[in-house]
Amino acid sequence: MEAVKIAVAGKGGVGKTFIASTLSRLLASDGYNVLAVDADPNFNLAYSLGVPSDVADGIVPLTENEALIKEKTGVSSEEAYAPVFNMAPTVNDIVDRFGVNAPGGVKLLVMGTVRGGDTGCMCGANALLRVLVQHLLIQRGDVLVMDMVAGLEHLGRGTARRMDAMLVVVEPRMKSMDTMRRILRLAEEIEIKEVLAVGNKVGKETERRFIEENMEAMGVPLVAYVPYDEAVGEADMKGIPSLDYDHDAPAVRAVAELKDYLVARYKP
């Protein structure tokens, strides 16, 4: 598992940032060079990793870094519909320049999200993100953990084939199942190699069976159950990563088991 590439996706509020951040920290503690990428518009991964708030509050997502977009593509967001701009910017310096050192040896890159045409295309920013994701997946030798929105906007056909797996975090709710179906359709379209399910916030046995039956019906391997754990909420209220608040909390132990599973599954 020298350079496995994993995306963590799911419906908002299912706990994917908790999974992504805890997984990143645990992998780094095992000695892997871990790059955690925040590709969610809410930009919460820094806090979940334990980046101090004064540092986290000052992070500018790459899609909002006007100087960088202009430097790399030749256009700014005000020139979103410029007829000519650099579609293949150089990006091999971006992690070193804009990566943030998070606790536990994790490197964090806050990428931002792709903008649609109805919000102002920001074509230069989109071109930058597209090439950057290709670079992270193909050329860098880090273990990559990407916290993503459910729409998979950052991944295009060809690029997605380089992703080893997509972990879709689901909770025992029908809306979460609907999101999984949507992600499955998108993942098939862009040819993601493997989609795996992680059940989160699982309490009763009926909730466990609900997730299990739905994943079986969809043909998605269910690789981990993370129990509902009050310690996760308590840690969040205190602004402390769950891993630092209680390393032995049931939810943290479940993610540790998920980490061991992934290491074994993707070892060379």
C-alpha positions in Angstrom: 0.0 0.0 0.0 2.8 2.4 -0.9 0.7 4.9 -2.8 -3.0 3.8 -2.6 -5.5 6.5 -3.7 -8.8 6.5 -1.8 -11.8 8.9 -2.1 -14.3 9.2 0.7 -17.7 10.3 -0.5 -21.3 10.4 0.8 -24.3 12.5 1.6 -23.7 15.6 3.7 -23.9 14.8 7.4 -23.1 11.1 7.2 -19.7 11.5 8.8 -17.4 11.2 5.9 -15.1 13.9 7.2 -14.7 12.0 10.4 -13.9 8.8 8.5 -11.5 10.6 6.1 -9.6 12.5 8.9 -9.3 9.6 11.3 -8.2 7.2 8.5 -5.6 9.8 7.4 -4.2 10.2 10.9 -4.1 6.4 11.5 -2.4 5.7 8.2 0.2 8.4 9.0 0.8 6.9 12.4 1.7 3.6 10.6 4.5 5.5 8.7 2.8 6.2 5.4 3.2 9.5 3.7 -0.4 10.7 3.7 -1.8 13.6 1.7 -5.4 14.4 2.8 -7.3 16.5 0.3 -10.4 18.5 1.2 -12.6 18.6 -1.9 -15.8 19.3 0.0 -17.3 22.9 -0.3 -17.6 23.0 3.5 -13.8 22.8 4.1 -14.0 21.0 7.5 -11.2 18.5 7.1 -8.6 20.8 8.6 -10.5 21.0 11.9 -11.2 17.3 12.0 -7.5 16.6 11.5 -6.6 18.8 14.4 -5.1 21.8 12.5 -5.1 24.7 15.0 -8.1 27.0 14.4 -5.9 30.1 13.8 -4.1 28.2 11.0 -7.3 26.5 9.6 -9.1 29.8 9.5 -6.4 31.3 7.3 -6.4 28.5 4.7 -7.6 29.8 1.3 -9.0 27.0 -0.9 -7.1 26.7 -4.2 -10.3 27.6 -6.2 -10.5 30.9 -4.3 -6.8 31.7 -4.6 -7.0 34.4 -7.4 -3.3 34.9 -7.6 -2.6 31.2 -8.0 -5.3 30.8 -10.7 -3.9 33.8 -12.6 -0.3 32.5 -12.3 -1.1 29.0 -13.5 -3.7 29.6 -16.2 -3.3 33.2 -17.2 -6.9 34.1 -16.3 -8.7 35.2 -13.2 -12.2 34.4 -12.1 -13.3 37.7 -13.5 -12.2 36.4 -16.9 -14.1 33.1 -16.5 -15.2 33.1 -20.1 -11.9 34.2 -21.6 -11.4 32.5 -25.0 -7.8 31.6 -24.3 -6.2 30.3 -21.1 -3.7 27.6 -20.2 -5.6 24.3 -20.1 -2.5 22.4 -18.8 -0.9 24.4 -16.0 2.1 23.1 -14.1 1.0 21.9 -10.7 3.9 19.9 -9.3 4.8 22.7 -6.9 1.3 23.2 -5.4 1.5 20.6 -2.5 4.8 22.0 -1.4 3.6 25.6 -1.6 0.1 25.3 -0.2 0.0 22.0 1.7 -0.6 22.5 5.5 1.2 20.3 8.0 -1.5 18.7 10.1 -1.0 16.8 13.4 0.4 13.2 13.2 2.4 13.8 10.1 -0.5 14.3 7.7 -0.1 16.8 4.9 -3.4 18.7 4.1 -4.4 20.3 0.8 -7.6 22.3 0.7 -8.6 22.1 -2.9 -12.1 23.6 -3.0 -14.8 22.5 -5.4 -15.6 22.7 -9.1 -17.9 25.5 -10.0 -20.8 25.0 -12.4 -21.8 27.3 -15.1 -24.7 28.7 -13.1 -22.3 30.0 -10.4 -19.8 31.5 -12.8 -17.7 28.9 -14.6 -14.3 29.9 -13.3 -12.8 28.0 -16.2 -9.3 28.7 -15.1 -9.9 27.3 -11.6 -11.6 24.2 -13.1 -8.7 23.6 -15.4 -6.3 23.9 -12.5 -8.2 21.4 -10.4 -8.5 18.9 -13.2 -4.8 18.9 -13.8 -4.0 18.9 -10.1 -6.2 15.8 -9.4 -4.4 14.0 -12.3 -1.1 14.9 -10.8 -2.1 13.7 -7.3 -3.4 10.4 -8.6 -0.7 9.6 -11.2 2.6 11.3 -10.3 2.8 11.7 -6.6 3.8 8.8 -4.4 1.6 9.6 -1.4 -1.2 7.7 0.1 -4.1 9.9 -0.9 -7.3 10.3 1.1 -9.7 12.7 -0.6 -12.8 14.0 1.2 -15.3 14.5 -1.6 -18.8 15.7 -2.2 -21.3 13.2 -3.5 -21.3 14.5 -7.0 -17.7 13.4 -7.8 -17.1 16.6 -9.8 -13.4 16.5 -9.4 -13.0 13.1 -11.2 -13.3 12.7 -14.9 -13.1 9.6 -17.1 -9.5 8.5 -17.3 -8.5 10.3 -14.1 -11.0 8.2 -12.1 -9.4 5.0 -13.3 -6.4 5.9 -11.2 -8.4 5.9 -8.0 -8.0 2.6 -6.2 -11.3 2.8 -4.3 -14.1 5.0 -3.4 -15.4 4.6 0.1 -19.0 5.7 0.3 -20.1 6.4 3.9 -23.7 5.6 4.5 -25.9 5.9 7.5 -29.1 3.9 8.2 -31.4 6.3 6.4 -33.2 6.0 3.0 -31.8 9.3 1.8 -28.3 7.9 2.3 -29.2 4.9 0.2 -30.5 7.2 -2.5 -27.1 9.0 -2.5 -25.3 5.7 -2.8 -27.3 4.9 -5.9 -26.4 8.2 -7.4 -22.7 7.8 -6.6 -22.8 4.3 -8.1 -24.2 5.6 -11.4 -21.6 8.4 -11.5 -18.8 6.0 -10.5 -19.7 3.6 -13.4 -19.8 6.4 -15.9 -16.3 7.6 -15.0 -14.9 4.1 -14.5 -13.9 4.1 -10.9 -12.3 0.8 -10.1 -14.1 -0.1 -6.9 -16.8 1.3 -4.7 -16.9 0.1 -1.1 -19.5 1.0 1.6 -18.8 2.0 5.1 -21.8 2.0 7.5 -21.6 4.9 10.0 -23.7 5.9 13.0 -25.0 2.3 13.4 -26.8 1.7 16.6 -29.5 -0.9 16.6 -29.3 -4.3 15.0 -32.2 -3.2 12.7 -30.0 -0.3 11.4 -27.2 -2.7 10.7 -29.5 -5.0 8.8 -31.0 -2.1 6.9 -27.6 -1.1 5.6 -26.5 -4.7 4.9 -29.7 -5.5 2.9 -29.5 -2.3 0.8 -25.8 -2.8 0.0 -26.4 -6.4 -0.9 -29.2 -5.3 -3.2 -26.9 -2.8 -4.9 -24.0 -5.2 -5.1 -21.7 -3.0 -3.0 -19.2 -4.7 -0.6 -19.8 -3.5 2.9 -16.4 -3.3 4.5 -16.9 -1.7 7.8 -19.5 -0.7 10.4 -18.8 2.4 12.5 -21.1 2.5 15.6 -23.0 5.5 16.8 -20.6 7.0 19.4 -21.3 9.9 21.7 -17.6 10.5 22.0 -17.5 11.7 18.4 -20.1 14.4 19.2 -18.3 15.3 22.4 -15.0 15.7 20.6 -16.7 17.9 18.0 -18.2 20.2 20.6 -14.7 20.6 22.1 -13.1 21.2 18.7 -10.8 18.2 19.2 -10.3 15.3 16.7 -12.0 12.2 17.9 -8.7 10.4 17.7 -7.2 12.8 20.2 -10.2 13.0 22.5 -10.5 9.3 23.0 -8.2 7.0 21.0 -10.1 4.0 22.3 -13.6 5.2 21.5 -15.7 2.6 19.7 -16.0 4.7 16.5 -12.2 5.3 16.4 -11.5 1.6 16.9 -13.9 0.8 14.0 -12.0 3.1 11.7 -8.7 1.6 12.8 -10.1 -1.8 11.7 -11.1 -0.2 8.4 -7.6 1.1 8.0 -6.1 -2.4 8.6 -8.6 -3.9 6.1 -7.5 -1.3 3.4 -3.8 -1.9 4.1 -4.3 -5.6 3.6 -6.5 -5.2 0.5 -4.2 -2.9 -1.3 -0.8 -4.1 -0.3 1.5 -4.7 -3.3 
